[in-house]
Amino acid sequence: MSLFPGIPELVRGASDRCPCAIVSGTLRAEIHGVLRRHGLEHRFSALVAADDGLPSKPAPGGYRLAL
């Protein structure tokens, strides 16, 4: 999986200014792989993934956990 152009720079800039989190319906291992490939694995203070067993979006549980 790749990222849209400009996303790595956007994430770096945003995470330098404030805490960032990912809430995704994707498996944790897949998210970690993409973040690692782009050097972004330490840019997020929280990661909520499909394997956390919460109801999927738009249910608020994943967002609450990330906060």
N, C-alpha and C positions, 0 to 999 in steps of 0.2 A: 504494500500500500504506500502511496506517495502522498505528499501534501501539495495543496495549491501553491503556486508561486507567491512568495512574500510572507507565507504563514510562519516559517521559522523566525524571521526577523520580527514579525508582529508579536510572537510569543516571547521572544527575548526582551523586547522593549516593555511589554506589559508586565512581565514577571520581575523586571528590575524596579518597577514602580509599586506593585501591589501583589498580594498573594493570588495565585491562580489555581484553579481546580479543573478537573475533567470529570464529567458525568456522562457515561456512554453505555449504550447497549452492546458494545463490543467486548470481547473477552480481554481480561487483564494482560495476558501474555501478548496478544496482538498489539495492544496499545503500547506496552513497554517496548516492543520491537520497533515500532514506528518512531517512538520518542528517541530511542537509542540511535537509530540510523541518522537522525537529524540533530543529535547532540542536545536534546531537550529534556532528557529524563530527570534532571534535577530542577526543572523550572516550575514544577507543580507541587503545591503543598498538600493536595488531596487528589485521590483518584478513586472514583466509584465506577465499577465495571459490572458487566452482566453476571459474572460469577459471584458477585456479592449477594445474590439471591433476593434482591429487592424487586418490587413491581416495576415494570418498565415505565419510561416517560409516556405521558406527562405526569404520572404520579409523583408527588413531591418528596418521597422518601430518599431518593438518591441525592437530591439537592440539599436536603436537610443534613444528611450524613456528610456531604462535602463541606458544608459550613461548619 
